[in-house]
Amino acid sequence: MCEGLLACEGKLSHLGFDKAPARSTLSDANTNRSFLVFSTIYEELLKQYHSFISDSRLKGLSIRNLKVIDSSTIQLFSEILRGVGRNTKDGSKKKGGIKVHAMVDAFSGFTEFVRMTEAREHDRKFLYHLKLAANSWLVFDKAYTVYHQFAKWANEKIWFVTRMKDNADYHVTKVLVDKTKKKKAIGVLKEQYITVAVRQSGKEIQRLKLRRITFKTKEGKVYVFLTNNFTLPASQIATIYKNRWMIELLFKQIKQNFPLVSPTGIYQKPTPQRPGLNFSLATLA
């Protein structure tokens, strides 16, 4: 930023500057600057340039609003925050930290929503904080299986793709494709319409209609996908789930490039934070 201002030094008078600020000056100012400044800048830039940063890997999909959600735990060891986590009986490392829940736009690769909670909070609670427009698509792993939330999305025309839990209880209503007995079959092995039980108001039970797709990769791995969309080709459902890994790469990049360590080894009392902080910007991207 400082170098950019220096290159435009002749025009800085329009901004009220006599000269371009030094890096140390900007750094000191940012120390006390609210994060809302960066939130606003980020969101406005993303809005303006979103169409120019689309991911070419997603070409061929007939959808244009795909979001990827996942979480990652940032461990906080005692040399950073004293007393974090509980002492284990067997003498192993303490278990504790911050869980980062994120929603990434698959076509741009940029984070649109971040929520930070205690590490012990279950992933599925993140779903209740999402605000999505109709005809949005979500992809996530089976840790986010919440059938009553799936039913709500079906009414709002919000589509999702996830993997089915191994112990899921369901009833098959129709079989569209079945290639399980065919030797050396790959791709879509089976496509079924199923129903699952959804409890409403604690007692009332309704049946939620879903689509179950069994897919086999060239390497021989078999995946079972669930979706509430009944029109998109089964092969594209598998492609959508494959792109879930981009958020794993994001978390890996964060932890490799921005490791959370104590440079001095000296304990500093942390600033108290309210649990469950929400950010609608890519503070971690």
C-alpha positions, -999 to +999 in steps of 0.1 A: +000+000+000+028+024+009+046+017-024+014+022-043+008+056-027+045+065-034+040+058-071+010+082-071+027+108-049+018+136-074-019+129-069-019+126-031-028+162-025-063+153-036-064+130-006-050+156+018-015+141+020+017+161+017+037+129+010+033+091+010+032+077+046+060+055+059+054+018+066+059+023+103+033+051+103+007+029+086+016+000+109+011+021+141-022+033+127-034-003+120-026-013+155-056+007+169-078+005+138-111-014+140-113-047+120-145-033+105-123-011+082-107-041+067-141-059+066-156-031+045-126-029+022-125-066+016-163-070+010-163-041-015-133-054-034-148-089-035-181-075-048-163-055-076-138-082-088-157-114-081-164-121-117-127-117-126-114-143-102-135-174-110-119-208-107-114-225-141-115-259-124-153-256-120-160-251-157-186-275-170-209-273-139-243-259-146-245-241-113-231-207-104-235-203-067-215-230-049-203-226-013-180-249+006-181-251+043-158-268+068-140-263+101-104-265+114-091-265+150-063-242+159-046-257+190-036-232+217-008-246+238+001-234+273+030-213+262+006-191+242-025-191+265-020-203+301-045-229+312-060-236+278-076-270+276-079-297+303-051-317+319-052-353+306-048-382+329-022-400+308+001-370+306-005-364+269-010-329+253-039-307+265-069-307+243-082-272+237-082-243+212-102-223+188-123-239+160-126-219+128-157-225+108-156-210+073-177-207+042-158-203+009-171-194-025-161-222-048-158-202-080-137-174-066-119-193-038-125-165-014-138-168+021-172-152+026-181-160+062-160-170+092-171-180+127-147-187+156-159-208+185-145-230+213-129-261+199-155-283+216-185-268+197-200-292+172-196-284+135-233-286+127-241-255+148-224-235+121-253-242+097-277-222+118-257-190+112-256-191+074-277-167+054-281-180+019-301-169-011-325-192-030-308-215-055-275-215-036-255-247-034-236-260-003-211-288-001-198-302+032-188-335+049-211-358+069-202-341+102-228-315+092-257-340+089-288-322+104-320-335+088-343-308+101-320-282+086-320-301+053-358-300+053-357-263+059-334-258+030-356-279+007-385-254+014-362-225+007-347-240-025-312-242-011-294-272-024-267-292-008-243-321-014-228-342+014-217-377+022-241-401+039-233-415+073-226-452+075-252-458+102-279-436+085-315-450+088-333-445+055-360-460+033-356-465-005-386-454-025-372-457-060-341-471-078-331-452-109-297-467-117-281-499-104-247-510-118-234-526-086-234-561-102-216-549-133-179-559-133-153-531-134-180-504-133-168-470-123-186-436-120-222-437-108-230-472-095-264-465-080-289-437-079-319-439-055-346-418-041-349-423-003-367-408+027-353-402+062-372-394+094-371-358+106-383-349+141-402-316+143-412-300+176-398-330+195-427-354+187-440-350+152-421-370+126-421-363+089-403-380+060-377-360+041-372-369+004-335-371-006-314-385-034-287-411-027-259-416-052-232-443-049-200-433-069-169-453-076-136-436-085-110-449-109-089-458-079-116-480-066-129-459-037-166-458-032-185-428-019-222-424-011-235-389-016-268-372-004-285-343-020-319-326-019-317-317-056-334-341-080-325-325-114-287-321-116-270-352-132-255-376-108-220-372-122-221-335-115-231-342-079-199-362-075-179-333-092-194-308-067-183-329-037-148-333-052-144-295-051-149-296-013-112-302-009-104-266-019-113-255+017-089-282+031-062-266+010-071-232+025-068-244+061-035-261+052-021-229+037-031-209+068-014-233+092+017-236+071+022-199+064+008-184+096+017-208+124+004-198+159+035-197+180+049-176+208+079-158+195+092-148+229+081-177+250+067-151+275+031-155+285+010-124+278-025-121+292-049-124+262-077-099+255-110-114+266-131-124+236-168-132+234-173-169+223-187-174+188-173-144+170-188-139+135-169-123+106-184-118+072-150-113+057-119-135+048-099-127+079-081-160+074-078-160+036 
